[in-house]
Amino acid sequence: MSSPAGSGAAKVSPLYWSPANIDFGPFDPSNTDDTRIGAGQGHWLPCRIHEHVFGQIVPTYRYCIKCKIAVCEEAHGRFVKNGPFFCVRCYPMPV
Protein backbone atom coordinates (compact mmCIF):
# COMPACT_ATOMS: atom_id res chain seq x y z
CA MET A 1 0.00 0.00 0.00
CA SER A 2 1.40 3.36 -0.84
CA SER A 3 0.93 6.57 1.06
CA PRO A 4 0.46 10.07 -0.27
CA ALA A 5 3.61 12.15 -0.59
CA GLY A 6 4.69 13.72 2.68
CA SER A 7 2.44 11.62 4.92
CA GLY A 8 5.20 9.43 6.32
CA ALA A 9 5.09 5.63 6.46
CA ALA A 10 2.52 3.55 4.63
CA LYS A 11 -0.47 2.58 6.74
CA VAL A 12 -1.25 -1.09 7.22
CA SER A 13 -4.83 -2.27 7.45
CA PRO A 14 -5.59 -3.81 10.87
CA LEU A 15 -7.44 -6.62 9.06
CA TYR A 16 -4.16 -8.07 7.78
CA TRP A 17 -1.09 -8.65 9.86
CA SER A 18 2.36 -7.53 8.91
CA PRO A 19 5.49 -7.05 10.99
CA ALA A 20 4.48 -3.38 11.27
CA ASN A 21 1.29 -4.07 13.25
CA ILE A 22 2.31 -7.04 15.43
CA ASP A 23 3.02 -6.23 19.06
CA PHE A 24 5.87 -8.56 20.03
CA GLY A 25 5.90 -7.41 23.67
CA PRO A 26 5.42 -9.90 26.51
CA PHE A 27 2.13 -10.44 28.30
CA ASP A 28 1.53 -7.52 30.68
CA PRO A 29 -1.08 -7.99 33.47
CA SER A 30 -1.61 -4.21 33.64
CA ASN A 31 -2.28 -3.98 29.86
CA THR A 32 -3.75 -7.38 28.99
CA ASP A 33 -3.91 -8.81 25.48
CA ASP A 34 -7.65 -8.15 25.20
CA THR A 35 -7.06 -4.39 25.58
CA ARG A 36 -4.09 -4.46 23.21
CA ILE A 37 -6.19 -6.22 20.53
CA GLY A 38 -9.40 -4.27 21.09
CA ALA A 39 -10.20 -0.87 22.58
CA GLY A 40 -8.84 1.02 19.61
CA GLN A 41 -5.25 -0.23 19.94
CA GLY A 42 -5.81 -2.81 17.18
CA HIS A 43 -2.56 -4.76 17.61
CA TRP A 44 -2.06 -8.27 16.34
CA LEU A 45 -0.33 -10.35 19.01
CA PRO A 46 1.53 -13.65 18.99
CA CYS A 47 -0.42 -16.67 20.21
CA ARG A 48 0.96 -16.92 23.76
CA ILE A 49 0.74 -20.73 23.79
CA HIS A 50 2.68 -21.09 20.51
CA GLU A 51 5.17 -18.54 21.81
CA HIS A 52 5.85 -20.20 25.17
CA VAL A 53 5.53 -23.88 24.27
CA PHE A 54 6.94 -24.02 20.74
CA GLY A 55 8.92 -20.77 20.46
CA GLN A 56 6.93 -19.80 17.35
CA ILE A 57 5.32 -16.50 16.43
CA VAL A 58 1.77 -17.10 15.16
CA PRO A 59 -0.07 -13.77 14.80
CA THR A 60 -3.63 -13.68 16.13
CA TYR A 61 -6.44 -11.20 16.66
CA ARG A 62 -8.29 -13.43 19.17
CA TYR A 63 -8.05 -13.57 22.95
CA CYS A 64 -9.47 -15.74 25.72
CA ILE A 65 -12.42 -14.09 27.44
CA LYS A 66 -11.40 -15.60 30.79
CA CYS A 67 -7.60 -15.30 31.13
CA LYS A 68 -7.19 -12.43 28.60
CA ILE A 69 -4.24 -13.93 26.68
CA ALA A 70 -3.93 -13.90 22.91
CA VAL A 71 -4.47 -17.36 21.41
CA CYS A 72 -4.83 -18.62 17.86
CA GLU A 73 -8.20 -19.94 16.79
CA GLU A 74 -6.84 -22.84 14.77
CA ALA A 75 -4.98 -24.70 17.52
CA HIS A 76 -5.40 -23.16 20.96
CA GLY A 77 -8.84 -21.60 21.21
CA ARG A 78 -12.46 -21.93 20.19
CA PHE A 79 -15.86 -20.33 20.48
CA VAL A 80 -18.46 -21.89 22.76
CA LYS A 81 -21.82 -22.33 20.98
CA ASN A 82 -21.63 -19.01 19.10
CA GLY A 83 -20.67 -17.31 22.35
CA PRO A 84 -17.38 -16.21 23.87
CA PHE A 85 -13.92 -17.36 22.81
CA PHE A 86 -11.86 -19.49 25.24
CA CYS A 87 -8.31 -20.85 25.16
CA VAL A 88 -7.63 -24.56 25.65
CA ARG A 89 -6.69 -23.94 29.30
CA CYS A 90 -9.93 -22.13 30.21
CA TYR A 91 -12.43 -23.93 27.92
CA PRO A 92 -15.47 -24.93 29.98
CA MET A 93 -15.68 -28.69 30.15
CA PRO A 94 -19.13 -30.34 30.27
CA VAL A 95 -20.00 -31.74 33.68
Secondary structure, DSSP 4 states (H G I P E B T S, - for coil): ----TTS-SPP--TTS--GGGB--PPP-TTS-HHHHHTTTT--BEE-HHIIIII----EES-B-TTT--B--TTTSEEESTTS-EEETTTPPPP-
